[in-house]
Amino acid sequence: RRGDSHLFLPAHGTDAEQQIFIDVQIINPLAPSHISNFSSVGASIARAEKAKSAKYSVAARELNAEFIPFVVSLQGDIGPSALSLLERLADQAVIPLNIDYRLLLTLAIQRASARAQIWARFRCHANR
């Protein structure tokens, strides 16, 4: 498996394109399955990034590609690898992005999480 998505960006410091595989994970460090391991949101993100890298990095290297784990939390925290990718994408924009893409991503995650919770409650009440 190669991850959830892939893209091509100029390799660092060159005009040559590099293929990048991305695998996305949205974590909830406060979920019952994670709470026994919880020390901080940052530590939970770091564990998820490490696990994704262990799973996909070798396959990406075999294809002469880079692998980036794109891990965010339901609380809106963004992993360092994901932030790095967002910065690389912003650097490639033809028109300068004068927006805080981190804030937009955080808001989108929180909005989607709220909608999922509302929908779950609606379904629960509808089945009564």
Backbone hydrogen bonds in HBPLUS format (Angstrom, degrees):
<---DONOR---> <-ACCEPTOR-->    atom                        ^
c    i                          cat <-CA-CA->   ^        H-A-AA   ^      H-
h    n   atom  resd res      DA  || num        DHA   H-A  angle D-A-AA Bond
n    s   type  num  typ     dist DA aas  dist angle  dist       angle   num
A0004-ASP N   A0022-ILE O   2.76 MM  18  5.86 119.2  2.13 132.0 149.1     1
A0005-SER N   A0022-ILE O   3.00 MM  17  5.16 158.2  2.05 151.5 153.2     2
A0022-ILE N   A0005-SER O   2.77 MM  17  5.16 167.6  1.79 152.8 151.0     3
A0007-LEU N   A0020-ILE O   2.89 MM  13  5.30 148.9  1.99 144.3 154.5     4
A0020-ILE N   A0007-LEU O   2.74 MM  13  5.30 158.4  1.79 165.3 168.1     5
A0009-LEU N   A0018-GLN O   3.04 MM   9  5.43 159.6  2.08 149.9 151.5     6
A0018-GLN N   A0009-LEU O   2.67 MM   9  5.43 158.6  1.71 152.3 158.2     7
A0011-ALA N   A0016-ALA O   2.70 MM   5  5.78 166.4  1.72 170.9 171.0     8
A0014-THR N   A0011-ALA O   3.06 MM   3  5.50 164.4  2.08 140.8 136.6     9
A0066-GLU N   A0019-GLN O   2.92 MM  47  6.37 162.1  1.95 156.6 159.8    10
A0021-PHE N   A0066-GLU O   2.78 MM  45  6.19 163.5  1.81 167.3 170.6    11
A0068-ILE N   A0021-PHE O   2.87 MM  47  6.24 156.3  1.92 164.3 172.3    12
A0023-ASP N   A0068-ILE O   3.39 MM  45  6.82 152.6  2.47 147.0 151.9    13
A0070-PHE N   A0023-ASP O   2.88 MM  47  5.83 169.2  1.89 148.3 151.0    14
A0025-GLN N   A0070-PHE O   3.00 MM  45  6.34 153.8  2.07 148.2 147.5    15
A0072-VAL N   A0025-GLN O   3.01 MM  47  6.47 158.6  2.06 161.0 167.9    16
A0027-ILE N   A0072-VAL O   2.83 MM  45  6.31 159.5  1.87 154.3 158.3    17
A0074-LEU N   A0027-ILE O   2.80 MM  47  6.08 143.1  1.93 165.0 167.7    18
A0031-ALA N   A0028-ASN O   2.97 MM   3  5.49 169.1  1.98 123.8 125.4    19
A0034-HIS N   A0031-ALA O   2.86 MM   3  5.39 152.9  1.93 119.2 127.8    20
A0035-ILE N   A0031-ALA O   2.95 MM   4  5.95 137.8  2.13 155.8 167.7    21
A0037-ASN N   A0034-HIS O   2.94 MM   3  5.48 140.5  2.10 116.5 127.5    22
A0038-PHE N   A0035-ILE O   3.27 MM   3  4.92 156.6  2.33  95.5 102.4    23
A0044-SER N   A0040-SER O   3.05 MM   4  6.34 154.1  2.12 146.6 153.7    24
A0045-ILE N   A0041-VAL O   2.92 MM   4  6.21 157.5  1.97 154.3 160.4    25
A0046-ALA N   A0042-GLY O   2.91 MM   4  6.12 157.7  1.96 144.8 151.5    26
A0047-ARG N   A0043-ALA O   2.95 MM   4  6.19 156.2  2.01 147.3 152.9    27
A0048-ALA N   A0044-SER O   3.05 MM   4  6.29 158.5  2.10 145.5 151.3    28
A0049-GLU N   A0045-ILE O   2.84 MM   4  6.11 159.8  1.88 155.8 161.4    29
A0050-LYS N   A0046-ALA O   2.96 MM   4  6.12 160.1  2.00 147.7 153.1    30
A0051-ALA N   A0047-ARG O   2.96 MM   4  6.19 158.8  2.01 148.6 154.1    31
A0052-LYS N   A0048-ALA O   2.97 MM   4  6.16 163.0  2.00 150.4 154.9    32
A0053-SER N   A0049-GLU O   2.90 MM   4  6.07 162.6  1.93 150.6 155.8    33
A0054-ALA N   A0050-LYS O   2.95 MM   4  6.15 156.3  2.01 146.3 152.7    34
A0055-LYS N   A0051-ALA O   3.09 MM   4  6.29 145.2  2.21 141.3 150.5    35
A0055-LYS N   A0052-LYS O   3.08 MM   3  5.07 120.4  2.45  93.9 109.1    36
A0056-TYR N   A0052-LYS O   2.97 MM   4  6.16 152.9  2.04 156.4 162.9    37
A0057-SER N   A0053-SER O   2.92 MM   4  5.16 159.7  1.96 140.3 144.8    38
A0060-ALA N   A0056-TYR O   3.04 MM   4  6.24 159.0  2.08 157.1 163.6    39
A0061-ARG N   A0057-SER O   2.91 MM   4  6.14 162.7  1.94 153.9 158.2    40
A0062-GLU N   A0058-VAL O   2.97 MM   4  6.24 153.8  2.04 150.2 157.5    41
A0063-LEU N   A0060-ALA O   2.99 MM   3  5.18 137.7  2.17 101.2 113.6    42
A0065-ALA N   A0060-ALA O   2.81 MM   5  4.88 158.7  1.85 139.2 140.8    43
A0064-ASN N   A0061-ARG O   2.90 MM   3  4.75 159.6  1.94 109.1 111.1    44
A0079-GLY N   A0071-VAL O   2.81 MM   8  5.31 156.5  1.86 170.7 170.7    45
A0073-SER N   A0077-ASP O   2.88 MM   4  5.16 153.6  1.95 144.5 149.9    46
A0076-GLY N   A0073-SER O   2.90 MM   3  5.28 161.7  1.93 111.8 117.6    47
A0083-LEU N   A0079-GLY O   2.92 MM   4  6.22 159.9  1.96 156.3 162.6    48
A0084-SER N   A0080-PRO O   2.94 MM   4  6.08 156.8  2.00 142.9 149.3    49
A0085-LEU N   A0081-SER O   3.02 MM   4  6.28 156.3  2.08 145.5 151.4    50
A0086-LEU N   A0082-ALA O   2.94 MM   4  6.23 162.6  1.97 152.2 156.9    51
A0087-GLU N   A0083-LEU O   2.93 MM   4  6.19 155.0  1.99 150.7 157.4    52
A0088-ARG N   A0084-SER O   2.99 MM   4  6.27 153.8  2.06 146.4 153.6    53
A0089-LEU N   A0085-LEU O   2.88 MM   4  6.17 158.3  1.93 155.4 161.3    54
A0090-ALA N   A0086-LEU O   2.91 MM   4  6.12 157.2  1.96 146.4 152.8    55
A0091-ASP N   A0087-GLU O   2.95 MM   4  6.16 149.1  2.04 144.3 152.6    56
A0092-GLN N   A0088-ARG O   3.26 MM   4  6.51 132.5  2.50 136.6 147.9    57
A0092-GLN N   A0089-LEU O   3.08 MM   3  5.19 134.8  2.29  98.2 110.7    58
A0093-ALA N   A0090-ALA O   3.20 MM   3  5.25 158.3  2.25 103.0 109.6    59
A0103-LEU N   A0100-ASP O   3.03 MM   3  5.40 120.8  2.39 105.9 119.2    60
A0104-LEU N   A0100-ASP O   3.12 MM   4  6.52 158.7  2.17 150.5 156.8    61
A0105-LEU N   A0101-TYR O   2.94 MM   4  6.09 158.1  1.99 145.1 150.4    62
A0106-THR N   A0102-ARG O   2.94 MM   4  6.11 162.6  1.97 147.8 153.0    63
A0107-LEU N   A0103-LEU O   2.89 MM   4  6.10 163.6  1.92 153.7 157.7    64
A0108-ALA N   A0104-LEU O   2.95 MM   4  6.12 155.4  2.02 144.1 151.2    65
A0109-ILE N   A0105-LEU O   2.97 MM   4  6.20 158.4  2.01 153.1 158.2    66
A0110-GLN N   A0106-THR O   3.02 MM   4  6.26 167.2  2.04 152.1 155.6    67
A0111-ARG N   A0107-LEU O   2.85 MM   4  5.96 157.0  1.90 149.1 155.8    68
A0112-ALA N   A0108-ALA O   2.98 MM   4  6.11 163.0  2.01 146.5 151.0    69
A0113-SER N   A0109-ILE O   2.93 MM   4  6.12 156.2  1.99 149.5 156.5    70
A0114-ALA N   A0110-GLN O   2.96 MM   4  6.14 158.6  2.00 146.5 151.9    71
A0115-ARG N   A0111-ARG O   2.97 MM   4  6.22 160.7  2.01 150.2 155.5    72
A0116-ALA N   A0112-ALA O   2.98 MM   4  6.16 156.2  2.04 146.1 152.4    73
A0117-GLN N   A0113-SER O   3.03 MM   4  6.28 155.2  2.09 148.1 154.5    74
A0118-ILE N   A0114-ALA O   2.94 MM   4  6.18 160.7  1.98 152.3 157.6    75
A0119-TRP N   A0115-ARG O   2.88 MM   4  6.04 163.7  1.91 150.7 155.4    76
A0120-ALA N   A0116-ALA O   2.93 MM   4  6.08 154.8  2.00 143.5 150.4    77
A0121-ARG N   A0117-GLN O   3.03 MM   4  6.27 157.6  2.09 147.0 152.4    78
A0122-PHE N   A0118-ILE O   2.91 MM   4  6.13 157.7  1.96 150.1 157.0    79
A0123-ARG N   A0119-TRP O   2.90 MM   4  6.13 163.1  1.93 152.6 156.3    80
A0124-CYS N   A0120-ALA O   2.96 MM   4  6.11 153.4  2.03 143.2 150.9    81
A0125-HIS N   A0121-ARG O   2.95 MM   4  6.19 162.5  1.98 153.0 156.4    82
A0126-ALA N   A0122-PHE O   2.89 MM   4  6.02 148.8  1.98 146.4 156.0    83
A0127-ASN N   A0123-ARG O   3.10 MM   4  6.20 136.3  2.30 141.1 150.0    84
A0128-ARG N   A0125-HIS O   3.36 MM   3  5.47 164.2  2.39 104.0 108.2    85
